[in-house]
Amino acid sequence: MCASVKYGSRGPALIPRMKTKYRIYYITLFSVVLLGLIATGIYYITLFSVVLLGLIATGMFQFWPHSIESSAEWSLDRRSVHDAPLVRIPMSSPIPERGDLSCRMHTCFDVYRCGYNPKNKIKVYIYPLQRFVDEVGVPISSTGLSREYNDLLSAISDSDFYTDDVSRACLFIPSIDVLNQNSLRIRETAQALAMLPRWDKGMNHLLFNMLPGGPPDYNTALDVPRDRALLAGGGFSTWTYRQGYDVSIPVYSPLSVEVDLPERQPGPRRYFILSSQTAIHREYRVELERLKEENGEALLLLDKCSNLSQGLASVRKRCYKGQVYDYPQILQESSFCVVLRGARLGQATLSDVLQAGCVPVIMADSYILPFSEVLDWKRASVVIPEEKLPEMYTILKSIPHRQVEEMQRQARWFWEAYFSSMKAIGMTTLQIINDRIYPYAALTYEEWNNPPVVKWTSVNSPLFLPLIPPRSPGFTAVVLTYDRIESLFRVITEISKVPSLAKLLVVWNNQNKSPPEESLWPKVAVPLKVLRTKENKLSNRFFPFDEIETEAVLAIDDDIIMLTSDELQFGYEVWREFPDRLVGYPGRLHLWDHEMGKWKYESEWTNEVSMVLTGAAFYHKYFNYLYTYKMPGDIKNWVDAHMNCEDIAMNFLVANITGKAPIKVTPRKKFKCPECTAIDGLSLDQTHMVERSECINKFASVFATMPLKVVEHRADPVLYKDDFPEKLKSFPNIGSL
């Protein structure tokens, strides 16, 4: 049965709109022509008519699609499957190769099609919907486009992965539904795939299949010949799964939508073990019955109800000795739920069990668990070899109660995040492929496996950071600038006096003005490089540039001209002792406003600090990577849009990762640029302080916690106030308040 196709708002129009600049141009010309006709009278009608016809023809050319492939993209609000164009497959059409089991991302996937983009997102193109039939008009599929595949394609077309520009696509998804092999004509489906305009032996094509194989052997991968195409399959075994290339996906359960199972709190339940599958092998059934006899009420063994008429009602019922139970509701009454192999390795039962928050006991040798490339199934399931089925009860009894509760909680979250809908399955599949192509921006183990509440509220200390980094490599100074040349040069001159300086990077954030000529820059003894940015964004200062080769980074603004070389050197020495902290000079505080019921930004002098501003601060370059690629929510985009609070965002990030407060260095509190005016200084804008408070509340909402720590602590050189000869002090030139 064919489901009508629903189109999302992101699907572009069938006929591309004229570009704005051309639209204005032609409207203006049409207006001039019409005014000319009115003003000049009948005499010149013929001349103007010729011009008018030429303009109309040119305008039609601009509106008309230039290629069938680019104009008939997957857009979902105009037609159903029945309206899709009919394509006949000649008997002699080529058939793809069976499928190369040796394929890996570096051999059968062209990563160069994906290219570089600032969002580190692959672009996915969906082929136009077509109805493929053989020479006598018989469709290649008995079901056409299933509701599930329709939902999958609709979700992709509504996502950030989607593109309607085939030339920008990294990945191609056919509109040919191969989710269920039982509904396909194998040969004709393969021929249809080979007819796709960009097939190229399946390179960079992705096929989704949940029910592979068929009687009598039930292969564990799609039998349709597919060349080098990637396969997102629901029944992979270790024999057919191409590790690091294919993606193992779950078998979607329709009950995910049809049955509402409210989340149940983890804890002891009525039954210890429950088996609810109806078509398991007789040997497994006999063994389960024996376990039932040994353990009594602790194990509930259900089967198909023989006394109910066939239909929807019987699908949602299970029976034991004449007693009828509602399915899948009964799953919530058990701590552990058995998931045995059936005719196919992948079972929809796994999704039902996870939805119920029941810990799955998976016994299917060689089965590649769904999304196992990124999901840690030890946290949500128990995998037991089939031969150890007789020992199942003993094995499960040895698991501590607290661990069982954690597994129940994790099982339910796995379902919500990755199993609950075709959209969740599709987006997870694309994210896994995306992580392979952009590994430096890939989601971490914690992001894949920790529920959202845990992700941003738990401390995850970067233990790999050294206790005391070596002194010799020094630090890299990164100076963010726009066009304050005189102030910039003074900053560079002062920083160049610091003994531990290894390199100077100037991040030139002005796209409308070129940096000064090389001959005009201050002469310094260390390498100096100017990095021009493509957009004026505050976050550019935290980009993990390849030129940063030291562990320590000094972020400094182009107007911080008051810091002495001694103060900067001392700040670096303090950072070496605390490499997981932000070590900086201007200190700030966040306060809770009880009257307003929200957080407030405070810049007045106090004994307490919870932030140091990155207008002058040392930190480990690892945090550049986290800021650029791992910042939660939309914080990074929000900062760039508002041109404010990138320093507060960095303080939030470091405090959340380490659970530690920043360190303010030296007593200096005044950081003013004498030459800067209100026009130059971003922080002098009247709305600046109000936005700073808004930033704190916004970031606390995204992190779902307040990670900033308040301390009364400042680091100063031991002898900086003592009455000693200056030559005996390591840092004699430390500024006062």
C-alpha positions as CSV (number, residue, x, y, z in Angstrom):
1,M,0.0,0.0,0.0
2,C,1.4,3.3,-1.0
3,A,1.4,6.1,1.5
4,S,0.9,9.7,0.3
5,V,4.0,11.8,0.5
6,K,4.0,14.6,3.0
7,Y,6.3,17.5,2.2
8,G,8.1,19.6,4.7
9,S,8.7,23.3,4.7
10,R,12.4,23.0,4.0
11,G,11.8,21.3,0.7
12,P,12.5,23.9,-2.0
13,A,10.1,24.8,-4.8
14,L,9.9,22.6,-7.9
15,I,10.8,25.5,-10.1
16,P,13.7,27.6,-8.7
17,R,12.9,31.2,-7.9
18,M,14.7,33.9,-9.8
19,K,17.6,35.4,-7.9
20,T,16.8,38.7,-6.2
21,K,19.2,40.7,-8.2
22,Y,17.7,39.5,-11.5
23,R,14.2,39.9,-10.3
24,I,14.7,43.5,-9.5
25,Y,16.5,44.1,-12.8
26,Y,13.6,42.7,-14.8
27,I,10.9,44.4,-12.8
28,T,12.7,47.7,-13.4
29,L,13.0,47.1,-17.2
30,F,9.4,46.0,-17.5
31,S,8.3,49.2,-15.7
32,V,10.4,51.4,-18.1
33,V,8.9,49.7,-21.1
34,L,5.4,50.1,-19.9
35,L,5.9,53.8,-19.1
36,G,7.5,54.2,-22.5
37,L,4.4,52.8,-24.2
38,I,2.1,55.1,-22.3
39,A,4.3,58.2,-22.9
40,T,5.2,57.9,-26.5
41,G,1.8,56.9,-28.0
42,I,0.9,54.6,-30.8
43,Y,3.7,55.5,-33.1
44,Y,6.3,53.5,-31.2
45,I,4.1,50.6,-30.1
46,T,5.8,48.3,-32.6
47,L,9.3,49.1,-31.5
48,F,8.4,48.7,-27.8
49,S,6.5,45.4,-28.5
50,V,9.7,43.9,-29.9
51,V,11.7,45.0,-26.9
52,L,8.9,43.7,-24.6
53,L,8.8,40.3,-26.2
54,G,12.6,40.0,-25.9
55,L,12.4,40.9,-22.2
56,I,9.7,38.3,-21.6
57,A,11.7,35.6,-23.4
58,T,14.8,36.5,-21.3
59,G,12.8,36.5,-18.1
60,M,11.2,33.1,-18.9
61,F,14.7,31.8,-19.5
62,Q,15.8,33.0,-16.0
63,F,12.7,31.4,-14.4
64,W,12.9,28.1,-16.3
65,P,14.8,25.2,-14.7
66,H,18.1,24.7,-16.3
67,S,18.4,20.9,-15.7
68,I,15.8,18.3,-14.8
69,E,18.1,16.9,-12.1
70,S,18.5,20.1,-10.1
71,S,14.8,21.2,-10.4
72,A,13.0,18.0,-9.6
73,E,14.6,17.6,-6.2
74,W,12.9,15.8,-3.2
75,S,10.3,18.3,-2.1
76,L,7.4,17.1,-0.2
77,D,4.3,19.2,-0.5
78,R,3.0,18.9,-4.0
79,R,2.3,15.4,-5.1
80,S,1.8,11.8,-3.9
81,V,3.4,8.6,-5.2
82,H,0.7,8.3,-7.8
83,D,1.7,11.6,-9.3
84,A,5.4,10.6,-9.6
85,P,6.7,10.2,-13.2
86,L,6.7,6.6,-14.5
87,V,10.0,5.0,-15.5
88,R,10.1,1.8,-17.4
89,I,13.1,-0.5,-16.9
90,P,14.3,-2.2,-20.1
91,M,14.9,-6.0,-19.7
92,S,18.5,-5.4,-20.8
93,S,19.3,-2.7,-18.2
94,P,22.6,-3.3,-16.4
95,I,22.6,-4.9,-12.9
96,P,25.0,-3.7,-10.2
97,E,27.6,-5.9,-8.7
98,R,26.5,-8.0,-5.7
99,G,28.3,-5.7,-3.2
100,D,31.9,-5.4,-2.2
101,L,32.6,-6.9,1.2
102,S,36.0,-5.2,1.3
103,C,34.6,-1.7,1.1
104,R,35.7,0.8,3.7
105,M,35.3,4.6,3.9
106,H,38.8,5.1,2.4
107,T,38.3,2.7,-0.5
108,C,34.7,3.0,-1.6
109,F,33.6,6.5,-0.5
110,D,34.7,9.7,-2.0
111,V,35.2,12.1,0.9
112,Y,36.3,14.9,-1.4
113,R,32.6,15.3,-2.5
114,C,31.9,16.4,1.0
115,G,34.4,19.2,1.1
116,Y,34.9,21.7,4.0
117,N,32.0,23.6,5.4
118,P,31.9,25.7,8.6
119,K,29.1,23.7,10.2
120,N,30.9,20.3,9.6
121,K,27.7,18.8,8.2
122,I,27.5,16.5,5.3
123,K,25.0,17.5,2.6
124,V,22.4,14.8,1.6
125,Y,20.5,14.8,-1.7
126,I,17.3,12.8,-2.1
127,Y,16.5,11.7,-5.6
128,P,13.2,12.8,-7.1
129,L,10.3,10.4,-6.5
130,Q,9.7,8.1,-9.4
131,R,7.6,4.9,-10.1
132,F,9.8,2.2,-11.5
133,V,8.0,-0.5,-13.6
134,D,9.3,-3.3,-15.8
135,E,8.7,-3.5,-19.6
136,V,5.1,-4.8,-19.1
137,G,4.3,-2.2,-16.5
138,V,4.6,-4.3,-13.3
139,P,6.0,-2.2,-10.4
140,I,9.4,-3.3,-8.8
141,S,7.8,-3.2,-5.4
142,S,4.4,-4.5,-4.2
143,T,4.1,-1.7,-1.6
144,G,5.5,1.3,-3.4
145,L,6.6,3.9,-0.8
146,S,5.9,2.7,2.8
147,R,4.8,5.0,5.5
148,E,8.1,4.3,7.3
149,Y,10.3,5.2,4.3
150,N,8.1,8.3,3.6
151,D,8.7,9.4,7.2
152,L,12.4,8.8,6.9
153,L,12.8,10.9,3.7
154,S,10.6,13.6,5.1
155,A,12.7,13.8,8.2
156,I,15.9,14.1,6.2
157,S,14.5,16.8,3.9
158,D,13.6,18.8,7.0
159,S,17.0,18.5,8.6
160,D,20.3,20.5,8.3
161,F,21.8,17.6,6.4
162,Y,19.5,18.1,3.4
163,T,20.4,20.0,0.2
164,D,18.5,20.4,-3.0
165,D,21.7,21.2,-4.9
166,V,22.9,17.9,-6.3
167,S,26.4,19.5,-7.0
168,R,26.9,20.1,-3.3
169,A,25.8,16.7,-2.2
170,C,28.1,14.4,-0.2
171,L,25.6,11.6,0.2
172,F,22.8,10.4,-2.1
173,I,19.6,8.7,-1.0
174,P,17.3,7.0,-3.5
175,S,13.6,7.4,-3.2
176,I,13.4,3.7,-3.9
177,D,12.0,2.0,-0.8
178,V,14.1,-1.1,0.1
179,L,13.2,-1.2,3.8
180,N,11.5,-4.6,3.5
181,Q,13.1,-7.0,1.1
182,N,9.9,-9.2,1.1
183,S,8.1,-6.5,-1.0
184,L,10.9,-6.2,-3.6
185,R,11.6,-7.7,-6.9
186,I,15.4,-8.2,-6.5
187,R,16.6,-7.9,-10.1
188,E,14.4,-5.0,-11.1
189,T,15.2,-3.0,-7.9
190,A,18.9,-3.4,-8.7
191,Q,18.3,-2.3,-12.3
192,A,16.4,0.8,-11.0
193,L,19.3,1.7,-8.7
194,A,21.8,1.5,-11.6
195,M,19.6,3.9,-13.6
196,L,20.0,6.7,-11.1
197,P,21.8,9.6,-12.7
198,R,24.6,9.8,-10.0
199,W,24.9,6.1,-9.2
200,D,28.5,5.7,-10.3
201,K,28.7,2.1,-9.0
202,G,26.9,3.1,-5.8
203,M,29.6,5.5,-4.7
204,N,28.4,7.8,-1.9
205,H,24.9,6.3,-2.0
206,L,23.1,5.2,1.2
207,L,20.4,2.5,1.3
208,F,18.1,1.8,4.3
209,N,17.0,-1.8,4.9
210,M,15.4,-3.2,8.0
211,L,14.1,-6.6,6.9
212,P,16.9,-8.3,4.8
213,G,16.9,-11.7,3.3
214,G,14.0,-14.1,2.7
215,P,13.0,-17.7,3.1
216,P,14.6,-20.2,3.4
217,D,18.0,-18.8,4.3
218,Y,17.2,-15.3,5.5
219,N,20.4,-13.6,4.6
220,T,21.6,-11.0,7.1
221,A,22.1,-8.2,4.5
222,L,20.0,-6.9,1.7
223,D,20.1,-9.3,-1.3
224,V,19.6,-6.5,-3.9
225,P,22.9,-6.1,-5.8
226,R,24.1,-2.6,-4.8
227,D,27.8,-2.1,-6.0
228,R,29.6,0.1,-3.5
229,A,26.6,1.7,-1.8
230,L,26.6,2.0,2.0
231,L,24.0,0.0,3.7
232,A,22.1,1.0,6.8
233,G,20.8,-2.5,7.7
234,G,18.7,-3.9,10.5
235,G,20.0,-7.5,10.6
236,F,23.7,-7.5,10.2
237,S,25.9,-10.4,11.3
238,T,29.6,-10.3,11.8
239,W,29.9,-12.0,8.4
240,T,28.0,-9.4,6.4
241,Y,28.7,-6.2,8.3
242,R,31.5,-4.0,6.8
243,Q,32.9,-2.3,10.0
244,G,33.3,1.4,9.7
245,Y,31.4,1.5,6.4
246,D,27.9,0.1,6.9
247,V,25.6,1.3,9.7
248,S,23.7,-1.2,11.9
249,I,20.3,0.2,12.5
250,P,17.3,-1.1,14.6
251,V,14.2,-2.8,13.2
252,Y,11.6,-0.1,13.7
253,S,8.6,-1.2,15.7
254,P,5.2,0.3,14.6
255,L,4.1,0.1,18.3
256,S,6.5,3.1,19.0
257,V,3.8,5.3,17.5
258,E,0.7,3.3,18.2
259,V,1.2,2.6,21.9
260,D,1.9,5.1,24.5
261,L,4.1,3.7,27.3
262,P,4.8,6.4,29.9
263,E,8.2,6.2,31.3
264,R,8.4,4.1,34.5
265,Q,10.8,4.8,37.3
266,P,13.6,2.3,37.6
267,G,13.4,-0.3,40.3
268,P,12.2,-3.8,41.2
269,R,9.3,-5.0,39.2
270,R,6.7,-7.8,39.4
271,Y,8.7,-10.3,37.3
272,F,12.4,-10.8,37.2
273,I,12.6,-12.2,33.6
274,L,10.0,-12.0,30.8
275,S,9.9,-13.7,27.4
276,S,7.3,-12.3,25.1
277,Q,8.4,-13.4,21.6
278,T,6.0,-15.6,19.6
279,A,8.1,-17.2,16.8
280,I,11.2,-18.4,18.5
281,H,12.9,-21.8,17.7
282,R,11.4,-24.8,19.5
283,E,14.7,-25.6,21.2
284,Y,14.8,-22.2,22.8
285,R,11.1,-22.6,23.9
286,V,11.9,-25.9,25.6
287,E,14.8,-24.4,27.5
288,L,12.8,-21.4,28.6
289,E,10.0,-23.7,29.8
290,R,12.6,-25.6,31.9
291,L,13.8,-22.3,33.4
292,K,10.2,-21.4,34.2
293,E,9.8,-24.7,36.1
294,E,12.9,-24.1,38.1
295,N,12.3,-20.5,39.0
296,G,8.5,-20.2,39.2
297,E,6.9,-16.8,39.3
298,A,10.2,-15.0,38.8
299,L,10.0,-15.8,35.1
300,L,6.9,-15.2,32.9
301,L,6.9,-17.1,29.6
302,L,4.4,-15.7,27.1
303,D,3.4,-16.9,23.7
304,K,0.9,-16.2,20.9
305,C,-2.7,-16.4,21.9
306,S,-4.4,-19.3,20.2
307,N,-7.9,-18.5,21.2
308,L,-8.0,-15.0,19.7
309,S,-9.1,-14.2,16.2
310,Q,-6.3,-12.9,13.9
311,G,-6.0,-9.2,13.5
312,L,-4.7,-6.1,15.3
313,A,-6.1,-7.3,18.6
314,S,-4.1,-10.5,18.6
315,V,-0.8,-8.7,17.7
316,R,-1.1,-6.7,20.9
317,K,-1.9,-9.7,23.1
318,R,0.3,-12.4,24.7
319,C,-0.9,-15.5,26.6
320,Y,0.2,-17.9,29.3
321,K,-2.0,-20.9,30.1
322,G,-5.2,-19.1,29.0
323,Q,-4.4,-15.8,30.8
324,V,-4.2,-12.9,28.4
325,Y,-1.7,-10.0,28.8
326,D,-1.6,-6.7,26.9
327,Y,1.5,-6.2,24.8
328,P,3.8,-4.3,25.0
329,Q,2.4,-3.0,28.4
330,I,3.4,-6.2,30.1
331,L,7.0,-5.5,29.3
332,Q,7.0,-2.8,32.0
333,E,6.3,-5.4,34.6
334,S,9.7,-7.1,34.3
335,S,13.3,-6.2,35.1
336,F,14.8,-8.2,32.3
337,C,13.2,-9.0,28.9
338,V,14.5,-11.8,26.6
339,V,15.4,-10.9,23.0
340,L,16.2,-14.1,21.1
341,R,17.1,-14.5,17.4
342,G,14.2,-15.3,15.2
343,A,14.3,-16.1,11.5
344,R,16.2,-12.8,11.2
345,L,18.8,-11.6,13.6
346,G,17.3,-8.1,14.0
347,Q,14.1,-8.0,16.0
348,A,11.5,-5.3,16.4
349,T,11.1,-6.7,19.9
350,L,14.3,-5.0,20.9
351,S,12.7,-1.6,20.4
352,D,9.6,-2.5,22.4
353,V,11.7,-3.7,25.3
354,L,13.7,-0.5,25.4
355,Q,10.6,1.6,25.2
356,A,9.3,-0.2,28.3
357,G,12.5,0.5,30.2
358,C,13.1,-3.3,30.5
359,V,16.7,-4.4,30.3
360,P,17.1,-6.5,27.1
361,V,18.8,-9.8,27.5
362,I,20.1,-10.3,24.0
363,M,20.9,-13.9,22.8
364,A,21.7,-13.7,19.1
365,D,25.2,-14.9,18.3
366,S,27.1,-12.7,15.7
367,Y,24.3,-10.0,15.7
368,I,25.7,-6.5,15.3
369,L,23.7,-4.4,17.7
370,P,22.1,-1.2,16.4
371,F,24.4,1.8,16.3
372,S,27.0,-0.2,18.2
373,E,29.7,1.9,16.5
374,V,28.8,4.7,19.0
375,L,26.4,3.2,21.6
376,D,27.8,1.4,24.6
377,W,25.3,-1.5,24.9
378,K,26.9,-2.8,28.1
379,R,25.2,0.2,29.8
380,A,21.7,-0.8,28.7
381,S,21.6,-4.5,28.0
382,V,23.0,-7.9,28.9
383,V,24.4,-9.9,26.0
384,I,24.5,-13.7,26.6
385,P,25.8,-16.4,24.2
386,E,23.0,-18.6,23.0
387,E,24.7,-21.7,24.4
388,K,24.4,-20.1,27.9
389,L,20.7,-19.8,27.8
390,P,20.4,-22.5,30.6
391,E,22.6,-20.2,32.8
392,M,20.6,-17.0,32.1
393,Y,18.8,-16.8,35.5
394,T,22.1,-17.2,37.4
395,I,23.9,-14.6,35.3
396,L,21.1,-12.0,35.7
397,K,20.9,-12.7,39.5
398,S,24.5,-11.7,39.9
399,I,23.9,-8.1,38.7
400,P,23.6,-5.6,41.6
401,H,20.2,-3.9,42.0
402,R,21.7,-0.4,41.6
403,Q,23.3,-1.4,38.3
404,V,19.9,-2.9,37.1
405,E,18.2,0.4,37.8
406,E,20.9,2.3,35.8
407,M,20.5,-0.1,32.9
408,Q,16.7,0.4,33.0
409,R,17.1,4.1,32.8
410,Q,19.7,3.9,30.0
411,A,17.5,1.5,28.0
412,R,14.6,3.9,28.0
413,W,16.8,6.8,27.0
414,F,18.4,4.8,24.2
415,W,14.9,4.2,22.8
416,E,13.9,7.9,23.1
417,A,17.1,9.1,21.5
418,Y,17.7,6.6,18.8
419,F,14.8,4.1,18.3
420,S,11.5,6.0,18.9
421,S,10.9,7.1,15.3
422,M,12.1,6.8,11.7
423,K,13.4,10.4,12.1
424,A,15.5,9.3,15.1
425,I,16.9,6.3,13.2
426,G,17.6,8.4,10.1
427,M,19.3,11.3,11.9
428,T,21.4,8.9,14.0
429,T,22.6,7.1,10.9
430,L,23.5,10.4,9.2
431,Q,25.3,11.6,12.3
432,I,27.4,8.5,12.5
433,I,28.5,8.9,8.8
434,N,29.0,12.6,9.5
435,D,31.4,11.8,12.4
436,R,33.4,9.6,10.1
437,I,33.9,12.3,7.6
438,Y,34.5,15.1,10.1
439,P,36.2,13.2,12.9
440,Y,37.6,16.3,14.6
441,A,34.0,17.5,15.1
442,A,32.6,14.1,16.0
443,L,30.3,13.6,19.0
444,T,32.2,12.2,22.0
445,Y,31.4,8.9,23.8
446,E,29.7,10.9,26.5
447,E,27.5,12.8,24.0
448,W,26.4,9.6,22.4
449,N,25.8,7.7,25.7
450,N,25.0,10.1,28.4
451,P,21.4,11.4,28.8
452,P,21.1,15.2,28.4
453,V,20.8,15.8,32.1
454,V,24.2,14.1,32.6
455,K,25.9,15.6,29.6
456,W,26.3,19.1,30.9
457,T,25.9,18.7,34.6
458,S,28.6,16.3,35.4
459,V,32.3,17.1,35.8
460,N,34.4,15.4,33.1
461,S,37.9,16.4,34.0
462,P,40.4,16.2,31.1
463,L,42.9,14.0,32.9
464,F,45.2,13.9,30.0
465,L,46.4,17.4,30.7
466,P,49.8,17.4,32.3
467,L,50.2,18.4,36.0
468,I,53.0,20.9,35.0
469,P,53.6,21.4,31.3
470,P,57.2,21.9,30.3
471,R,58.6,25.4,30.4
472,S,60.5,25.2,27.1
473,P,57.8,25.4,24.5
474,G,56.3,28.6,25.9
475,F,53.0,30.0,24.8
476,T,51.3,31.3,21.6
477,A,49.7,34.8,21.9
478,V,46.5,35.1,19.8
479,V,45.6,38.8,19.4
480,L,42.1,39.5,18.1
481,T,41.9,42.8,16.2
482,Y,39.6,44.7,13.8
483,D,41.3,48.0,12.8
484,R,43.0,49.6,15.8
485,I,46.4,49.5,14.3
486,E,48.3,51.8,16.7
487,S,47.0,50.0,19.8
488,L,47.6,46.6,18.1
489,F,51.2,47.4,17.4
490,R,51.8,48.5,21.1
491,V,50.3,45.2,22.3
492,I,52.6,43.2,20.0
493,T,55.6,45.2,21.1
494,E,54.9,44.6,24.8
495,I,54.1,40.9,24.4
496,S,57.3,40.4,22.4
497,K,59.3,41.2,25.5
498,V,57.9,38.2,27.4
499,P,60.6,35.5,27.7
500,S,58.2,32.5,27.2
501,L,56.5,33.8,24.1
502,A,56.9,31.3,21.3
503,K,54.7,32.7,18.5
504,L,52.4,35.6,17.8
505,L,49.2,35.1,15.8
506,V,47.1,38.1,14.8
507,V,43.5,37.2,14.0
508,W,42.4,39.9,11.5
509,N,38.6,40.1,11.8
510,N,38.0,42.9,9.3
511,Q,37.0,41.6,5.9
512,N,36.6,45.2,4.4
513,K,40.2,46.3,5.1
514,S,43.5,44.7,4.5
515,P,46.2,44.4,7.2
516,P,49.1,46.8,7.1
517,E,52.0,46.0,4.8
518,E,54.6,43.6,6.3
519,S,57.2,46.4,6.5
520,L,55.0,48.4,8.9
521,W,54.7,45.7,11.5
522,P,56.8,45.8,14.7
523,K,60.0,43.8,14.5
524,V,59.8,40.9,16.9
525,A,62.1,38.0,17.7
526,V,59.4,35.3,17.4
527,P,57.3,34.2,14.4
528,L,54.4,36.5,13.7
529,K,51.6,35.6,11.4
530,V,48.4,37.4,10.4
531,L,45.4,35.1,9.9
532,R,42.5,36.7,8.0
533,T,39.0,35.5,8.7
534,K,36.1,35.0,6.4
535,E,33.5,36.6,8.7
536,N,33.7,39.0,11.6
537,K,32.9,36.7,14.5
538,L,34.1,36.9,18.1
539,S,34.4,33.1,18.1
540,N,37.3,33.4,15.6
541,R,39.6,34.1,18.5
542,F,39.0,30.5,19.8
543,F,39.4,28.7,16.6
544,P,42.0,25.8,16.9
545,F,44.3,27.2,14.3
546,D,47.0,24.8,13.0
547,E,49.6,27.5,13.7
548,I,49.1,27.0,17.5
549,E,51.7,24.5,18.3
550,T,52.2,25.2,22.0
551,E,49.9,23.8,24.7
552,A,49.5,27.3,26.3
553,V,47.5,30.0,24.5
554,L,47.3,33.7,25.6
555,A,44.1,35.3,24.3
556,I,44.5,39.0,24.3
557,D,42.6,42.0,22.9
558,D,44.3,44.6,20.7
559,D,43.6,47.3,23.4
560,I,45.1,45.6,26.4
561,I,48.2,47.8,26.4
562,M,48.7,48.2,30.1
563,L,49.9,44.7,31.0
564,T,53.6,44.5,31.5
565,S,55.9,41.7,30.3
566,D,56.4,40.7,34.0
567,E,52.7,40.3,34.5
568,L,52.3,38.3,31.4
569,Q,55.3,36.0,32.2
570,F,54.0,35.5,35.7
571,G,50.5,34.6,34.3
572,Y,52.1,32.0,32.2
573,E,54.0,30.5,35.1
574,V,50.8,30.3,37.1
575,W,49.0,28.6,34.2
576,R,51.8,26.0,34.1
577,E,50.8,24.9,37.6
578,F,47.1,24.9,36.7
579,P,46.9,23.9,33.0
580,D,43.2,22.9,33.3
581,R,42.1,26.4,34.4
582,L,41.5,29.8,32.9
583,V,44.2,32.0,34.2
584,G,43.5,35.7,33.5
585,Y,43.7,39.3,34.6
586,P,40.3,41.0,34.5
587,G,38.0,39.2,37.1
588,R,34.2,39.2,37.0
589,L,31.4,37.8,39.1
590,H,27.9,36.3,38.6
591,L,25.2,36.9,41.2
592,W,21.7,35.7,41.8
593,D,19.2,38.6,41.7
594,H,16.4,37.5,44.1
595,E,14.1,40.3,43.1
596,M,14.3,39.5,39.4
597,G,14.7,35.7,39.9
598,K,17.6,35.4,37.5
599,W,21.4,35.7,37.2
600,K,23.2,39.0,37.0
601,Y,26.6,40.0,35.6
602,E,28.8,42.0,38.0
603,S,31.9,44.0,37.0
604,E,32.4,46.0,40.2
605,W,35.4,45.4,42.4
606,T,34.7,42.6,44.9
607,N,36.7,40.0,46.9
608,E,35.0,37.3,44.8
609,V,35.5,36.2,41.2
610,S,33.8,33.5,39.1
611,M,35.1,34.5,35.7
612,V,38.3,35.9,34.1
613,L,37.8,37.7,30.8
614,T,39.5,36.2,27.8
615,G,40.5,39.7,26.7
616,A,43.7,38.7,28.6
617,A,43.9,35.1,29.8
618,F,45.9,31.9,29.5
619,Y,44.3,28.5,28.8
620,H,45.1,25.1,27.2
621,K,44.6,24.9,23.4
622,Y,42.4,21.9,24.0
623,F,39.6,24.3,25.0
624,N,39.8,26.0,21.6
625,Y,38.7,22.6,20.1
626,L,35.9,22.2,22.7
627,Y,34.7,25.8,22.1
628,T,34.6,25.4,18.3
629,Y,33.2,21.9,17.9
630,K,31.7,20.9,21.3
631,M,29.9,23.9,22.6
632,P,26.5,22.7,23.7
633,G,23.3,24.1,22.1
634,D,23.3,27.2,20.0
635,I,25.7,29.2,22.3
636,K,28.4,29.6,19.7
637,N,26.0,30.9,17.1
638,W,24.3,33.1,19.7
639,V,27.6,34.7,20.6
640,D,28.5,35.4,17.0
641,A,25.0,36.9,16.3
642,H,25.1,39.2,19.3
643,M,28.9,40.1,19.1
644,N,29.2,39.6,22.8
645,C,29.9,37.1,25.6
646,E,32.4,34.8,23.9
647,D,34.5,35.2,27.1
648,I,31.6,34.2,29.4
649,A,30.9,31.2,27.1
650,M,34.5,30.1,27.5
651,N,34.3,30.4,31.3
652,F,31.1,28.3,31.3
653,L,32.7,25.7,29.1
654,V,35.9,25.3,31.1
655,A,34.1,25.3,34.5
656,N,31.6,22.7,33.3
657,I,34.3,20.4,32.0
658,T,36.7,20.7,34.9
659,G,34.4,21.6,37.8
660,K,37.0,24.2,38.8
661,A,37.0,28.0,39.2
662,P,39.3,30.3,37.2
663,I,42.4,31.9,38.7
664,K,42.8,35.7,38.7
665,V,46.4,36.8,38.4
666,T,48.0,40.0,39.9
667,P,46.1,42.8,41.7
668,R,45.5,44.9,38.6
669,K,41.8,45.7,38.1
670,K,41.8,48.6,35.6
671,F,41.9,47.5,32.0
672,K,41.2,50.6,29.9
673,C,42.4,51.7,26.5
674,P,43.4,55.4,26.7
675,E,43.1,55.9,23.0
676,C,39.8,54.0,22.6
677,T,36.5,55.9,22.2
678,A,33.0,54.7,22.7
679,I,32.8,54.1,19.0
680,D,35.8,51.8,19.1
681,G,35.1,49.9,22.3
682,L,32.5,47.2,22.1
683,S,32.3,47.0,25.9
684,L,31.4,50.7,26.1
685,D,28.1,50.2,24.3
686,Q,25.1,51.0,26.6
687,T,23.4,47.7,26.0
688,H,26.6,45.7,26.6
689,M,26.1,45.1,30.4
690,V,22.5,44.2,30.0
691,E,23.4,41.6,27.3
692,R,26.1,40.2,29.6
693,S,23.5,39.3,32.2
694,E,21.3,37.9,29.4
695,C,24.2,35.8,28.3
696,I,24.7,34.2,31.8
697,N,21.0,33.3,32.0
698,K,21.0,32.0,28.4
699,F,24.1,29.8,28.9
700,A,22.8,28.5,32.3
701,S,19.6,27.4,30.5
702,V,21.5,25.6,27.7
703,F,23.9,23.9,30.2
704,A,20.9,23.1,32.5
705,T,23.1,24.1,35.4
706,M,25.3,26.9,36.7
707,P,28.8,25.6,36.3
708,L,30.6,28.8,37.4
709,K,32.4,28.6,40.8
710,V,32.8,31.6,43.0
711,V,36.2,31.9,44.8
712,E,38.1,34.4,46.9
713,H,41.5,33.7,45.4
714,R,44.2,35.6,43.5
715,A,47.7,34.6,42.5
716,D,50.5,37.1,43.1
717,P,54.3,36.7,43.1
718,V,55.5,36.0,46.6
719,L,57.8,39.0,46.9
720,Y,55.8,41.5,44.9
721,K,54.9,43.7,48.0
722,D,58.0,43.0,50.1
723,D,60.6,45.7,50.5
724,F,63.4,43.9,48.6
725,P,65.7,45.2,46.0
726,E,64.1,44.9,42.6
727,K,66.9,42.8,41.2
728,L,66.1,40.1,43.7
729,K,62.5,39.8,42.5
730,S,61.7,37.5,39.6
731,F,58.7,39.8,38.6
732,P,59.5,43.3,39.7
733,N,57.2,45.1,37.3
734,I,53.8,44.0,38.7
735,G,51.2,46.7,38.3
736,S,49.1,48.1,41.2
737,L,45.3,48.3,41.4
